[in-house]
Amino acid sequence: MQRFKNGGIHIGSLVLFIVGIVFIVGGFILYTGSRLSSCYEDFMRAEADYRECEKNARQMQDASDALTASIRHYTVTDDRTYLDSYFEEADSGRREQAQENLHATGEEKALFDRAKGESDLLMDMEYHAARMVLAAQDADMGGLPGKLRDYSLTEAEISMGSEELSRQALLLVFGQEYQSLKDRIDSDLAAFSDAVLNRESREVLETAERLERLIWMQRAGIAVVIVVIILLGVLTYRQIAVALQKHVKAITENMLLEEDGVFELRHLARTYNARDKSRAEEEQRLREKAEHDALTELVNRGTFEMLLKNKIETRGKDAGAFLLVDVDIFKEINDSYGHAVGDAVLKRVAEVLVDNFKDRDIIARFGGDEFAVWLTNLNREYAGFIEQRIEDINRQLLQAKDDLPAVTLSVGGAFSREGDSFEAVYRRADEMLYAVKKNGRRGCMVNVD
């Protein structure tokens, strides 16, 4: 803590330091918490992976055994239903699905793929046996899979009699070569399961060790947070509470605050005591708000008249030109589209007027659908320019924008004269506006007398 000449103790840096510690430790606790969740997810993933791998291995084993059982029953009984069961299992794709859904390492997948390849070799032998049984029966091949129909027997097999073909088919699916392949499939799938189990066991052990470390780290982080909170509480009570109570009492009694307590509270007292300046700025803001139209943010009529009276009376002749602007058939827009659309139209008119005149010009909303524009430092030679500018504005307002209805403006204008008053200029502009409306609206007429 640093003691300043004014006697205040600057605790801001210390508080920020404590908050920083809390933030860091809190982030650390959140991090360890997320890592704990990750460890739990690793446990669950390992278990799910093992179950999935076991499921795929069983599915491969069951599919292979089902094929073997069906083909063996068929070669023994010559019952066609067993052959149909065989192809139903073969077409189910259980073995292929087990292979596709496998989530394993490259070494584990190699064992599984080898078992699948050996199962494919068995299927080739099974097709061979089925084809010999069909040849022995001289059975109709219609309705059988094309792969079986196209399976070719050797010339020696074709020359065999029915009994010999049936015997050879039995030897093929019950023989030593067939059983050796079956045993290799069982061995590869067992090796696959053992490899998966060993891998998942190692991962579970590593995860458990990480989990233990994270639990101890989280406990340490919580202890640090508790110490920091206690420190901050003691600091707040001893260094802030007393002075803050004095400030509250002074505010309640509407008195100036005594610059007492820690540096931050002294600064608060100085800030509060400077409220008169803030109040003055707020009053200025409110006054500015009172001088502007709430919808269009243009100056209102009262402010506009005050500004123009000063300009006309001080400048006199050639002070400028006054335009009185009226939105044509605005009541029909309100009646047809509603007041919300009407307000949007008025805001668009205000935006177009601001875009088409200079910053030194004054644009105001008089109220309702009536606007006014004061063009500074223009003489009567610019009457044609003004009328052309209003025509350009009308063309802009006739273009569709934001789904608002098109509108036009009727404008009456007048130039200021020597010794003029605001009321006199307004009256001449109003007469010109009346003439425009009488002439069919949408246009501008400027009094140049």
C-alpha positions as CSV (number, residue, x, y, z in Angstrom):
1,M,0.0,0.0,0.0
2,Q,1.2,3.5,-0.8
3,R,0.5,6.5,1.4
4,F,-0.1,9.8,-0.4
5,K,0.6,13.3,0.9
6,N,-3.0,13.9,1.5
7,G,-3.0,11.0,4.1
8,G,-5.1,8.6,2.0
9,I,-4.1,5.0,1.6
10,H,-4.2,3.9,-2.1
11,I,-5.6,0.4,-2.0
12,G,-6.8,0.3,-5.7
13,S,-3.7,-1.5,-6.8
14,L,-3.9,-4.0,-4.0
15,V,-7.5,-4.7,-4.7
16,L,-6.8,-5.1,-8.3
17,F,-4.0,-7.5,-7.3
18,I,-6.3,-9.5,-5.1
19,V,-9.0,-9.5,-7.9
20,G,-6.3,-10.7,-10.3
21,I,-5.4,-13.5,-8.0
22,V,-9.0,-14.5,-7.6
23,F,-9.5,-14.3,-11.3
24,I,-6.4,-16.5,-12.0
25,V,-7.2,-19.0,-9.3
26,G,-10.9,-19.0,-10.3
27,G,-9.8,-19.6,-13.9
28,F,-7.5,-22.4,-12.7
29,I,-10.4,-24.0,-10.7
30,L,-12.6,-23.8,-13.8
31,Y,-9.8,-25.3,-15.9
32,T,-9.3,-28.1,-13.4
33,G,-13.0,-28.6,-13.2
34,S,-13.2,-28.9,-17.0
35,R,-10.3,-31.3,-16.9
36,L,-12.1,-33.4,-14.3
37,S,-15.1,-33.5,-16.6
38,S,-12.7,-34.5,-19.4
39,C,-11.3,-37.3,-17.2
40,Y,-14.8,-38.5,-16.5
41,E,-15.6,-38.4,-20.2
42,D,-12.4,-40.3,-20.9
43,F,-13.5,-43.0,-18.5
44,M,-16.9,-43.2,-20.1
45,R,-15.4,-43.2,-23.6
46,A,-13.0,-46.0,-22.8
47,E,-15.8,-48.1,-21.4
48,A,-18.0,-47.3,-24.4
49,D,-15.1,-48.0,-26.9
50,Y,-14.5,-51.3,-25.2
51,R,-18.2,-52.2,-25.3
52,E,-18.4,-51.2,-28.9
53,C,-15.3,-53.2,-29.9
54,E,-16.6,-56.2,-28.0
55,K,-20.0,-55.8,-29.7
56,N,-18.4,-55.6,-33.2
57,A,-16.2,-58.7,-32.4
58,R,-19.3,-60.7,-31.2
59,Q,-21.2,-59.5,-34.3
60,M,-18.4,-60.7,-36.5
61,Q,-18.2,-64.0,-34.6
62,D,-22.0,-64.5,-34.6
63,A,-22.3,-63.7,-38.3
64,S,-19.5,-66.2,-39.2
65,D,-21.0,-68.9,-37.0
66,A,-24.5,-68.3,-38.4
67,L,-23.1,-68.8,-41.9
68,T,-21.2,-71.9,-40.9
69,A,-24.3,-73.4,-39.2
70,S,-26.5,-72.7,-42.2
71,I,-24.2,-74.1,-44.8
72,R,-23.4,-77.2,-42.7
73,H,-27.1,-77.9,-42.2
74,Y,-27.7,-77.5,-45.9
75,T,-24.9,-79.9,-47.0
76,V,-26.2,-82.5,-44.5
77,T,-29.9,-82.2,-45.2
78,D,-30.1,-80.8,-48.7
79,D,-32.9,-78.6,-47.3
80,R,-33.2,-75.5,-49.4
81,T,-34.4,-73.4,-46.4
82,Y,-31.0,-73.6,-44.8
83,L,-29.5,-72.2,-48.0
84,D,-32.0,-69.4,-48.0
85,S,-31.0,-68.7,-44.3
86,Y,-27.4,-68.7,-45.4
87,F,-27.9,-66.0,-48.0
88,E,-30.2,-64.0,-45.7
89,E,-27.4,-63.8,-43.2
90,A,-24.8,-63.0,-46.0
91,D,-27.0,-60.2,-47.4
92,S,-27.6,-58.7,-43.9
93,G,-24.2,-57.1,-44.0
94,R,-23.6,-57.7,-40.3
95,R,-19.9,-58.5,-40.8
96,E,-19.4,-55.4,-43.0
97,Q,-21.2,-53.2,-40.5
98,A,-19.0,-54.5,-37.6
99,Q,-16.0,-53.6,-39.7
100,E,-17.2,-50.1,-40.7
101,N,-18.3,-49.2,-37.1
102,L,-14.9,-50.2,-35.6
103,H,-13.1,-47.6,-33.5
104,A,-9.7,-49.0,-32.9
105,T,-6.0,-48.5,-33.4
106,G,-4.3,-49.5,-36.6
107,E,-2.8,-52.7,-35.0
108,E,-6.2,-53.6,-33.5
109,K,-8.0,-52.9,-36.8
110,A,-5.4,-55.1,-38.6
111,L,-6.4,-58.1,-36.4
112,F,-10.1,-57.4,-37.1
113,D,-9.6,-57.0,-40.8
114,R,-7.6,-60.3,-40.9
115,A,-10.5,-62.1,-39.2
116,K,-12.9,-60.5,-41.8
117,G,-10.6,-61.7,-44.6
118,E,-10.5,-65.2,-43.2
119,S,-14.3,-65.1,-43.0
120,D,-14.4,-64.2,-46.6
121,L,-12.2,-67.2,-47.4
122,L,-14.7,-69.4,-45.5
123,M,-17.6,-67.9,-47.5
124,D,-15.8,-68.9,-50.7
125,M,-15.5,-72.4,-49.5
126,E,-19.2,-72.3,-48.4
127,Y,-20.2,-71.1,-51.9
128,H,-18.2,-74.0,-53.3
129,A,-19.9,-76.5,-51.1
130,A,-23.4,-75.1,-51.9
131,R,-22.6,-75.2,-55.6
132,M,-21.6,-78.9,-55.4
133,V,-24.8,-79.8,-53.5
134,L,-26.9,-78.0,-56.1
135,A,-25.1,-79.8,-58.8
136,A,-25.6,-83.2,-57.0
137,Q,-29.3,-82.4,-56.8
138,D,-29.5,-81.1,-60.4
139,A,-31.5,-78.3,-58.7
140,D,-33.1,-75.3,-60.4
141,M,-30.7,-72.4,-60.0
142,G,-33.4,-69.8,-60.5
143,G,-33.8,-67.2,-57.7
144,L,-30.3,-67.9,-56.3
145,P,-27.7,-65.1,-56.1
146,G,-25.7,-64.5,-59.2
147,K,-22.5,-65.1,-57.5
148,L,-23.6,-68.7,-56.6
149,R,-25.0,-69.3,-60.1
150,D,-21.8,-68.1,-61.7
151,Y,-19.6,-70.2,-59.3
152,S,-17.7,-72.7,-61.5
153,L,-16.9,-76.2,-60.6
154,T,-13.7,-78.0,-61.8
155,E,-13.9,-80.4,-64.6
156,A,-13.2,-83.2,-62.2
157,E,-16.1,-82.1,-60.0
158,I,-18.4,-81.8,-62.9
159,S,-17.7,-85.4,-63.9
160,M,-18.5,-86.7,-60.3
161,G,-21.7,-88.4,-59.5
162,S,-24.3,-87.0,-57.1
163,E,-23.2,-89.0,-54.1
164,E,-19.5,-88.1,-54.6
165,L,-20.4,-84.4,-55.0
166,S,-22.5,-84.5,-51.8
167,R,-19.6,-86.2,-50.0
168,Q,-17.1,-83.7,-51.3
169,A,-19.4,-80.8,-50.1
170,L,-19.5,-82.4,-46.6
171,L,-15.7,-82.8,-46.5
172,L,-15.3,-79.2,-47.6
173,V,-17.3,-77.6,-44.7
174,F,-16.4,-80.2,-42.1
175,G,-12.8,-80.7,-43.2
176,Q,-9.6,-79.7,-41.5
177,E,-8.9,-76.7,-43.7
178,Y,-12.4,-75.2,-43.0
179,Q,-12.0,-75.8,-39.3
180,S,-8.5,-74.3,-39.3
181,L,-9.9,-71.1,-40.8
182,K,-12.7,-71.0,-38.2
183,D,-10.1,-71.4,-35.4
184,R,-8.0,-68.6,-36.9
185,I,-11.0,-66.3,-37.0
186,D,-11.7,-67.1,-33.3
187,S,-8.0,-66.6,-32.5
188,D,-7.8,-63.2,-34.3
189,L,-11.1,-61.9,-32.7
190,A,-9.8,-63.0,-29.3
191,A,-6.5,-61.3,-29.9
192,F,-8.4,-58.2,-31.0
193,S,-10.5,-58.1,-27.8
194,D,-7.3,-58.6,-25.7
195,A,-5.6,-55.8,-27.5
196,V,-8.5,-53.4,-27.0
197,L,-8.8,-54.4,-23.3
198,N,-5.1,-53.8,-22.7
199,R,-5.2,-50.4,-24.4
200,E,-8.3,-49.3,-22.5
201,S,-6.8,-50.5,-19.3
202,R,-3.7,-48.4,-19.8
203,E,-5.9,-45.4,-20.7
204,V,-8.0,-45.9,-17.6
205,L,-4.9,-46.1,-15.4
206,E,-3.5,-42.9,-16.9
207,T,-6.8,-41.1,-16.5
208,A,-7.0,-42.1,-12.9
209,E,-3.6,-40.6,-12.2
210,R,-4.6,-37.4,-13.9
211,L,-7.8,-37.3,-11.9
212,E,-5.9,-37.6,-8.6
213,R,-3.5,-34.8,-9.6
214,L,-6.4,-32.5,-10.7
215,I,-8.3,-33.1,-7.4
216,W,-5.3,-32.0,-5.3
217,M,-4.7,-29.0,-7.6
218,Q,-8.4,-27.9,-7.3
219,R,-8.3,-28.2,-3.5
220,A,-5.2,-26.0,-3.4
221,G,-7.0,-23.4,-5.7
222,I,-10.0,-23.3,-3.4
223,A,-7.8,-22.8,-0.4
224,V,-6.1,-19.8,-2.1
225,V,-9.5,-18.3,-3.0
226,I,-10.7,-18.6,0.6
227,V,-7.6,-16.8,1.9
228,V,-8.0,-14.0,-0.7
229,I,-11.6,-13.5,0.2
230,I,-10.8,-13.3,4.0
231,L,-8.0,-10.8,3.2
232,L,-10.3,-8.7,1.1
233,G,-13.0,-8.7,3.8
234,V,-10.6,-7.6,6.5
235,L,-9.2,-4.8,4.2
236,T,-12.7,-3.6,3.4
237,Y,-13.8,-3.4,7.0
238,R,-10.7,-1.7,8.4
239,Q,-9.9,0.7,5.6
240,I,-13.2,1.5,4.0
241,A,-16.2,1.0,6.3
242,V,-15.7,3.9,8.7
243,A,-15.1,6.5,6.1
244,L,-17.9,5.2,4.0
245,Q,-20.3,5.5,6.9
246,K,-19.3,9.2,7.2
247,H,-20.0,9.7,3.5
248,V,-23.4,8.1,3.7
249,K,-24.3,10.4,6.6
250,A,-23.1,13.5,4.7
251,I,-25.1,12.5,1.6
252,T,-28.2,11.9,3.7
253,E,-27.9,15.4,5.3
254,N,-27.2,16.9,1.9
255,M,-23.8,18.2,3.0
256,L,-20.4,18.2,1.3
257,L,-18.4,15.1,1.8
258,E,-15.3,15.2,4.0
259,E,-12.2,14.0,2.2
260,D,-11.5,11.2,4.6
261,G,-10.6,7.5,4.4
262,V,-8.7,5.7,1.7
263,F,-7.6,7.4,-1.4
264,E,-10.5,6.1,-3.4
265,L,-13.1,7.5,-1.0
266,R,-11.3,10.8,-1.0
267,H,-11.6,10.8,-4.7
268,L,-15.3,10.0,-4.4
269,A,-15.8,13.0,-2.1
270,R,-14.1,15.3,-4.5
271,T,-16.2,13.9,-7.4
272,Y,-19.4,14.3,-5.4
273,N,-18.6,17.8,-4.3
274,A,-18.2,18.7,-8.0
275,R,-21.9,17.8,-8.6
276,D,-22.8,21.4,-9.4
277,K,-20.8,21.2,-12.6
278,S,-22.5,17.9,-13.5
279,R,-25.8,19.4,-12.8
280,A,-25.1,22.4,-15.1
281,E,-24.1,20.0,-17.9
282,E,-27.3,18.0,-17.4
283,E,-29.3,21.2,-17.5
284,Q,-27.6,22.1,-20.8
285,R,-28.4,18.7,-22.2
286,L,-32.1,19.1,-21.2
287,R,-32.2,22.5,-22.7
288,E,-30.8,21.2,-26.0
289,K,-33.4,18.4,-25.9
290,A,-36.1,21.0,-25.4
291,E,-34.9,22.9,-28.5
292,H,-35.2,19.9,-30.9
293,D,-38.1,17.9,-32.3
294,A,-38.1,14.4,-30.7
295,L,-39.1,12.6,-33.9
296,T,-36.9,14.2,-36.6
297,E,-34.2,15.6,-34.3
298,L,-34.5,18.9,-36.2
299,V,-34.7,22.2,-34.3
300,N,-38.3,22.9,-33.2
301,R,-40.4,26.0,-34.2
302,G,-39.6,28.0,-31.1
303,T,-35.8,27.6,-31.6
304,F,-36.1,28.3,-35.3
305,E,-38.1,31.5,-34.8
306,M,-35.6,32.8,-32.2
307,L,-32.6,32.1,-34.5
308,L,-34.3,33.7,-37.6
309,K,-35.5,36.8,-35.8
310,N,-31.9,37.5,-34.8
311,K,-30.6,36.9,-38.4
312,I,-33.3,38.9,-40.1
313,E,-33.1,41.9,-37.7
314,T,-29.3,42.0,-37.7
315,R,-28.7,41.3,-41.4
316,G,-31.8,42.8,-43.0
317,K,-31.7,42.7,-46.8
318,D,-30.1,39.6,-48.4
319,A,-30.0,37.9,-45.0
320,G,-31.3,34.8,-46.8
321,A,-34.4,32.9,-48.0
322,F,-37.2,31.4,-45.9
323,L,-38.9,28.2,-47.2
324,L,-42.2,26.9,-45.7
325,V,-42.5,23.2,-46.5
326,D,-45.7,21.1,-46.4
327,V,-45.9,17.3,-47.0
328,D,-48.7,16.7,-49.6
329,I,-51.7,14.6,-48.6
330,F,-50.1,13.6,-45.4
331,K,-53.4,13.0,-43.6
332,E,-54.3,10.4,-46.2
333,I,-51.0,8.6,-45.5
334,N,-51.8,8.5,-41.8
335,D,-55.3,7.3,-42.5
336,S,-54.2,4.6,-45.0
337,Y,-51.0,3.3,-43.4
338,G,-51.2,4.3,-39.8
339,H,-49.3,6.8,-37.7
340,A,-46.2,4.7,-37.4
341,V,-45.7,4.8,-41.2
342,G,-46.6,8.5,-41.1
343,D,-43.8,9.1,-38.6
344,A,-41.4,7.2,-40.7
345,V,-42.3,9.4,-43.7
346,L,-41.7,12.5,-41.7
347,K,-38.3,11.2,-40.7
348,R,-37.4,10.5,-44.3
349,V,-38.5,14.0,-45.4
350,A,-36.3,15.4,-42.6
351,E,-33.3,13.3,-43.8
352,V,-33.8,14.3,-47.4
353,L,-34.0,18.0,-46.5
354,V,-30.8,17.7,-44.4
355,D,-29.0,15.9,-47.3
356,N,-29.9,18.6,-49.8
357,F,-29.0,21.7,-47.9
358,K,-25.8,23.0,-46.4
359,D,-24.7,22.8,-42.8
360,R,-25.0,26.5,-42.4
361,D,-28.7,26.4,-43.4
362,I,-31.3,25.9,-40.6
363,I,-33.9,23.2,-41.0
364,A,-36.8,22.8,-38.6
365,R,-40.0,20.9,-38.0
366,F,-42.8,23.3,-37.3
367,G,-45.1,20.6,-36.2
368,G,-47.4,18.0,-37.9
369,D,-46.4,17.7,-41.6
370,E,-44.9,21.2,-41.8
371,F,-41.2,22.0,-42.0
372,A,-39.2,25.2,-42.5
373,V,-35.8,25.9,-44.0
374,W,-33.7,29.0,-43.8
375,L,-31.1,29.4,-46.5
376,T,-28.3,31.6,-45.3
377,N,-26.8,34.3,-47.5
378,L,-29.0,33.9,-50.6
379,N,-30.4,36.7,-52.6
380,R,-33.2,36.9,-55.2
381,E,-30.9,35.6,-58.0
382,Y,-31.1,32.1,-56.5
383,A,-34.9,31.8,-56.8
384,G,-34.6,29.4,-59.8
385,F,-31.9,27.4,-58.0
386,I,-34.3,27.0,-55.0
387,E,-37.1,25.8,-57.2
388,Q,-34.9,23.3,-59.0
389,R,-33.6,22.0,-55.7
390,I,-37.1,21.4,-54.4
391,E,-37.9,19.6,-57.7
392,D,-34.8,17.3,-57.1
393,I,-36.0,16.6,-53.5
394,N,-39.5,15.7,-54.8
395,R,-37.9,13.2,-57.2
396,Q,-36.0,11.6,-54.4
397,L,-39.1,11.3,-52.3
398,L,-41.0,9.7,-55.1
399,Q,-38.5,6.9,-55.2
400,A,-39.4,3.8,-53.1
401,K,-37.3,3.3,-50.0
402,D,-37.9,1.0,-47.0
403,D,-41.4,0.2,-48.2
404,L,-42.5,3.7,-47.4
405,P,-45.2,5.4,-49.6
406,A,-43.9,8.0,-52.0
407,V,-44.6,11.6,-51.0
408,T,-44.1,15.1,-52.5
409,L,-43.6,18.5,-51.0
410,S,-45.3,21.8,-51.6
411,V,-43.0,24.7,-50.8
412,G,-43.5,28.4,-50.6
413,G,-40.5,30.7,-50.3
414,A,-39.6,34.4,-49.7
415,F,-36.4,36.4,-49.4
416,S,-35.8,38.8,-46.5
417,R,-36.0,42.5,-47.1
418,E,-34.5,45.6,-45.4
419,G,-36.3,46.2,-42.1
420,D,-38.2,42.9,-42.4
421,S,-39.5,40.9,-39.4
422,F,-39.8,37.2,-39.1
423,E,-43.6,37.4,-39.3
424,A,-43.5,39.4,-42.6
425,V,-41.2,36.9,-44.2
426,Y,-43.3,34.0,-42.9
427,R,-46.4,35.6,-44.3
428,R,-45.0,36.0,-47.8
429,A,-43.7,32.4,-47.8
430,D,-47.1,31.2,-46.6
431,E,-48.8,33.0,-49.5
432,M,-46.5,31.3,-52.0
433,L,-47.3,27.9,-50.3
434,Y,-51.0,28.5,-50.7
435,A,-50.5,29.3,-54.4
436,V,-48.6,26.0,-54.9
437,K,-51.3,24.0,-53.2
438,K,-54.0,25.9,-55.2
439,N,-52.0,25.0,-58.4
440,G,-52.1,21.3,-57.7
441,R,-49.4,20.8,-55.0
442,R,-45.9,19.3,-55.6
443,G,-43.8,22.3,-56.5
444,C,-42.2,25.4,-55.3
445,M,-42.9,29.1,-55.7
446,V,-40.6,31.8,-54.3
447,N,-41.5,35.4,-53.8
448,V,-38.8,37.6,-55.3
449,D,-40.4,41.0,-54.7
